[in-house]
Amino acid sequence: MALPREYYERSSTFGYLHVVPDLAVFFLLLWSIGTAPLLPKLGAAVVIGIVAYRMTFILHDCLHATLFASRGENQAVGWITAALLVTSFPSFRRLHFLHHEHYRRPEDPQGIDYNGLVPGRDRILRHLLAPLFLLMAWERVGAYFALNHSGLSDEERAPARALQTGGTLREHAVSGVAIAVAQVVVVAVSTGMFTFWPGYVIYLTSLSTIGLFLSRLRSYLEHGNLSREDVDRLVARTHRSNVVERYVLAGLSFNYHHEHHLWPQVPSRWLPKVHREVTANILPQGDFSSSYVASLRQLARASRADATRV
């Protein structure tokens, strides 16, 4: 279905109104980790995981070249954001485009968050909470280096291969330099100009636990099975949601996920309108939920019912 041309209009004003506050809060929290007393330091350590996770939506929209009016702005902000999050912008872009092409299939690089899990049959709660114990960070490291693991199919090795071998030598070199420079800045700020060295470890730990937990939780609720009826479907679930959920779990209108998968080049600023005027009354039941909490409740009910049946 083609959308009117107005839905593809990009706005740099919109982009900066979302990027500047998150980056300002990010560096303020880093400085608090390095210099504040113990209790504010612990609070900042928790909140920075949420803010760093929110910055992935900035990175996401920049790789689609939809957050700002110009390609250059999207590239610049995307590279900077990726480097702050210890991520390669070109690699993230390649893997995300693979996700769009293959979501819910074995080739989906994001499938580690939801593929094959069935309520009542699998320990989904344990799966969702695993990042809080650093288990997801180890999973991703393992997937990256598992190209020759005999237990993986060709489809499952494809995302890791794309990450390692995709892109040019120049891209890999520039990514390495960008990450190194950005992390020097992060180290300086998070350690209070090198006076509290654990500050940087605290940041990395929050990023690898709280940030990855929120990412896995949202990904599962958007693409995972909430009941046995979802098992054989290609699910991309929209959540109408509320202000709190949208701030914590789905920045930049990411909760309109079905619409994003249908029209990935539509800027996020238009997705609520696309939902209201185009898709609200035609979404399949399994591709819509009133909120992320409602999806969690549905998942819990299905898990209990199936476990009792078994």
C-alpha positions as CSV (number, residue, x, y, z in Angstrom):
1,M,0.0,0.0,0.0
2,A,1.4,3.4,-1.0
3,L,1.3,6.3,1.4
4,P,0.9,10.0,0.6
5,R,4.2,11.8,0.0
6,E,3.7,13.9,3.2
7,Y,4.4,10.8,5.3
8,Y,8.0,10.7,4.1
9,E,8.9,14.3,5.0
10,R,11.8,14.5,7.4
11,S,12.5,17.2,9.9
12,S,15.9,18.2,11.4
13,T,14.1,20.2,14.1
14,F,12.3,17.0,15.2
15,G,15.6,15.2,15.2
16,Y,17.5,17.6,17.3
17,L,14.6,18.0,19.8
18,H,14.9,14.3,20.5
19,V,18.7,13.9,20.3
20,V,19.9,16.9,22.3
21,P,18.0,16.1,25.5
22,D,19.0,12.5,25.6
23,L,22.7,13.2,25.0
24,A,22.6,16.0,27.6
25,V,21.1,13.6,30.2
26,F,23.5,10.9,29.2
27,F,26.6,13.0,29.9
28,L,25.0,14.4,33.1
29,L,24.5,10.9,34.4
30,L,28.0,9.9,33.4
31,W,29.4,12.9,35.3
32,S,27.2,11.9,38.3
33,I,28.6,8.4,38.3
34,G,32.1,9.8,38.4
35,T,31.6,12.6,41.0
36,A,28.4,12.3,43.0
37,P,28.0,10.8,46.5
38,L,27.1,7.1,46.8
39,L,23.3,7.2,46.6
40,P,23.0,9.6,43.6
41,K,25.9,7.6,42.0
42,L,23.8,4.4,42.3
43,G,20.7,6.1,41.0
44,A,22.7,7.5,38.0
45,A,24.0,4.0,37.3
46,V,20.5,2.6,37.0
47,V,19.1,5.5,34.9
48,I,22.0,5.6,32.5
49,G,21.1,2.1,31.4
50,I,17.6,3.4,30.4
51,V,19.0,6.5,28.7
52,A,21.6,4.5,26.8
53,Y,18.9,2.1,25.7
54,R,16.8,5.1,24.5
55,M,19.7,6.3,22.4
56,T,19.4,3.1,20.4
57,F,16.3,4.6,18.9
58,I,18.3,7.6,17.7
59,L,20.8,5.2,16.2
60,H,18.0,3.2,14.6
61,D,16.3,6.2,12.9
62,C,19.7,7.5,11.7
63,L,20.5,4.2,10.0
64,H,17.2,4.5,8.2
65,A,18.2,8.1,7.3
66,T,14.8,9.3,8.6
67,L,15.6,11.3,11.8
68,F,17.0,14.4,10.1
69,A,16.3,16.1,6.8
70,S,19.8,15.5,5.3
71,R,21.7,12.3,4.9
72,G,24.8,13.9,6.3
73,E,23.1,14.8,9.6
74,N,21.8,11.2,9.9
75,Q,25.2,9.8,9.2
76,A,27.0,12.1,11.7
77,V,24.6,11.6,14.6
78,G,24.4,7.9,13.9
79,W,28.1,7.4,14.0
80,I,28.5,9.4,17.2
81,T,25.6,7.7,19.0
82,A,26.9,4.2,17.9
83,A,30.4,5.0,19.1
84,L,29.1,6.2,22.5
85,L,27.2,2.9,22.8
86,V,30.4,0.9,21.9
87,T,28.8,-0.1,18.6
88,S,29.9,0.0,14.9
89,F,27.3,2.1,12.9
90,P,27.9,0.2,9.6
91,S,27.6,-3.2,11.3
92,F,24.5,-2.2,13.3
93,R,23.0,-1.0,10.0
94,R,23.7,-4.2,8.1
95,L,22.3,-6.4,10.9
96,H,19.2,-4.3,11.3
97,F,18.5,-4.5,7.6
98,L,18.8,-8.2,7.8
99,H,16.3,-8.1,10.6
100,H,13.8,-6.3,8.4
101,E,14.3,-8.8,5.6
102,H,14.2,-12.0,7.7
103,Y,12.4,-11.2,11.0
104,R,11.1,-14.2,12.9
105,R,13.1,-16.5,10.6
106,P,16.4,-18.3,11.4
107,E,18.4,-15.6,9.5
108,D,17.1,-12.8,11.7
109,P,20.1,-11.5,13.7
110,Q,17.6,-10.2,16.4
111,G,16.0,-13.6,16.6
112,I,18.1,-14.5,19.7
113,D,15.5,-12.4,21.6
114,Y,12.4,-14.3,20.6
115,N,12.7,-17.0,17.9
116,G,11.3,-20.4,18.8
117,L,10.1,-19.6,22.3
118,V,6.5,-20.9,23.1
119,P,4.6,-19.9,26.2
120,G,4.2,-22.8,28.6
121,R,6.8,-24.9,26.9
122,D,9.8,-22.7,27.4
123,R,11.2,-20.7,30.3
124,I,10.4,-17.3,28.8
125,L,10.6,-15.4,32.1
126,R,14.1,-16.7,32.6
127,H,15.0,-15.8,29.0
128,L,13.7,-12.2,29.5
129,L,15.6,-11.7,32.7
130,A,18.9,-13.2,31.5
131,P,20.4,-9.8,30.5
132,L,20.2,-8.6,34.1
133,F,22.7,-11.2,35.0
134,L,25.0,-10.4,32.1
135,L,24.0,-13.6,30.3
136,M,22.9,-11.8,27.2
137,A,26.2,-10.0,26.8
138,W,27.9,-13.4,26.9
139,E,25.4,-14.7,24.3
140,R,26.2,-11.9,21.9
141,V,29.9,-12.3,22.3
142,G,29.5,-16.1,21.7
143,A,27.4,-15.5,18.6
144,Y,30.0,-13.1,17.2
145,F,32.7,-15.7,17.5
146,A,30.6,-18.7,16.6
147,L,31.0,-18.7,12.8
148,N,32.7,-22.1,12.8
149,H,30.6,-23.7,15.6
150,S,29.4,-27.1,14.3
151,G,26.1,-26.7,16.2
152,L,24.9,-23.7,14.2
153,S,23.1,-23.9,10.9
154,D,24.1,-21.7,7.9
155,E,21.2,-19.5,8.6
156,E,22.2,-19.0,12.2
157,R,25.8,-18.2,11.2
158,A,24.7,-15.6,8.6
159,P,24.2,-12.6,11.0
160,A,27.6,-13.1,12.7
161,R,29.2,-13.5,9.3
162,A,27.6,-10.3,8.1
163,L,28.9,-8.5,11.2
164,Q,32.5,-9.8,10.8
165,T,33.0,-9.8,7.1
166,G,30.5,-7.2,5.8
167,G,31.6,-3.7,5.0
168,T,34.8,-2.4,3.7
169,L,38.2,-2.3,5.4
170,R,37.8,1.5,5.6
171,E,34.5,1.2,7.4
172,H,35.9,-1.2,10.0
173,A,38.9,1.1,10.6
174,V,36.8,4.2,10.9
175,S,34.4,2.4,13.2
176,G,37.3,1.3,15.4
177,V,38.7,4.8,15.6
178,A,35.3,6.4,16.3
179,I,34.5,3.9,19.1
180,A,38.0,4.5,20.6
181,V,37.7,8.3,20.6
182,A,34.1,8.2,22.0
183,Q,35.1,5.8,24.8
184,V,38.0,8.0,25.8
185,V,35.4,10.8,26.3
186,V,33.1,8.4,28.2
187,V,35.9,7.2,30.4
188,A,37.0,10.8,31.2
189,V,33.4,11.9,32.1
190,S,32.3,8.7,34.0
191,T,35.5,8.7,36.1
192,G,35.2,12.4,37.1
193,M,38.2,13.2,35.0
194,F,40.1,10.0,36.0
195,T,39.5,10.3,39.7
196,F,37.0,7.5,40.2
197,W,38.1,4.6,37.9
198,P,35.2,2.2,38.6
199,G,32.8,4.8,37.0
200,Y,33.5,3.4,33.5
201,V,32.9,-0.2,34.6
202,I,29.6,0.9,36.2
203,Y,28.6,2.5,32.9
204,L,29.5,-0.6,30.8
205,T,27.7,-2.8,33.4
206,S,24.5,-0.8,33.2
207,L,24.6,-0.8,29.4
208,S,25.1,-4.6,29.3
209,T,22.4,-5.4,31.9
210,I,19.6,-2.8,32.0
211,G,20.0,-1.6,28.5
212,L,20.1,-5.2,27.0
213,F,17.2,-6.2,29.3
214,L,14.9,-3.5,28.0
215,S,16.0,-4.3,24.4
216,R,15.2,-8.0,24.8
217,L,11.9,-7.3,26.6
218,R,10.6,-4.9,24.0
219,S,11.8,-7.1,21.1
220,Y,10.1,-10.1,22.5
221,L,6.8,-8.3,23.0
222,E,7.0,-6.9,19.5
223,H,8.0,-10.1,17.7
224,G,7.7,-13.0,20.1
225,N,4.9,-15.5,20.7
226,L,2.3,-14.4,23.2
227,S,0.3,-17.5,22.7
228,R,0.5,-20.8,20.8
229,E,-1.6,-19.2,18.0
230,D,1.3,-16.9,17.2
231,V,3.8,-19.7,16.6
232,D,3.5,-19.9,12.8
233,R,3.0,-16.2,12.1
234,L,5.4,-13.4,11.1
235,V,4.6,-11.1,14.0
236,A,5.4,-7.4,14.1
237,R,3.2,-6.1,17.0
238,T,2.1,-2.5,17.5
239,H,1.4,-1.3,21.0
240,R,-0.7,1.8,21.3
241,S,0.9,2.2,24.8
242,N,1.1,5.2,27.2
243,V,3.5,8.0,28.1
244,V,5.5,6.0,30.6
245,E,5.9,3.0,28.3
246,R,6.8,5.1,25.4
247,Y,9.5,6.9,27.4
248,V,11.1,3.8,28.9
249,L,10.5,1.1,26.2
250,A,9.7,2.7,22.9
251,G,11.3,6.1,22.1
252,L,10.7,7.8,18.8
253,S,7.3,6.1,18.3
254,F,8.9,2.7,18.1
255,N,5.8,1.2,19.7
256,Y,4.1,1.5,16.2
257,H,6.2,-1.4,15.2
258,H,3.9,-3.0,12.6
259,E,3.7,0.2,10.7
260,H,7.5,0.6,10.8
261,H,8.0,-2.8,9.3
262,L,5.5,-2.1,6.6
263,W,7.0,1.3,5.7
264,P,10.6,1.5,7.1
265,Q,11.4,4.7,5.3
266,V,8.5,6.6,7.0
267,P,10.1,8.9,9.6
268,S,9.0,8.0,13.2
269,R,7.3,11.4,13.6
270,W,4.6,10.2,11.2
271,L,4.0,6.7,12.6
272,P,1.3,7.6,15.1
273,K,-0.6,9.4,12.3
274,V,-0.1,6.4,10.0
275,H,-1.6,4.2,12.7
276,R,-4.6,6.4,13.3
277,E,-5.4,7.1,9.7
278,V,-4.3,3.9,7.8
279,T,-3.8,0.8,9.9
280,A,-5.8,1.2,13.1
281,N,-8.8,-0.8,11.9
282,I,-7.0,-3.3,9.7
283,L,-4.2,-4.7,11.9
284,P,-4.5,-8.4,12.5
285,Q,-5.4,-9.2,16.1
286,G,-2.0,-10.8,16.8
287,D,-0.2,-7.6,15.6
288,F,-1.8,-5.2,17.9
289,S,-1.9,-4.7,21.7
290,S,-3.1,-1.8,23.8
291,S,0.1,-1.6,25.8
292,Y,3.3,-3.5,26.6
293,V,1.9,-4.3,30.0
294,A,-1.2,-5.8,28.3
295,S,1.1,-8.0,26.2
296,L,3.0,-9.1,29.3
297,R,-0.3,-10.1,30.9
298,Q,-1.3,-12.0,27.8
299,L,2.0,-13.8,27.8
300,A,1.7,-14.7,31.5
301,R,-1.9,-16.0,31.0
302,A,-0.8,-18.1,28.0
303,S,2.2,-19.5,29.9
304,R,0.1,-20.5,32.9
305,A,-2.7,-22.1,30.7
306,D,-0.3,-24.0,28.6
307,A,1.8,-25.2,31.6
308,T,-1.4,-26.4,33.2
309,R,-2.5,-28.2,30.0
310,V,0.9,-29.9,29.8
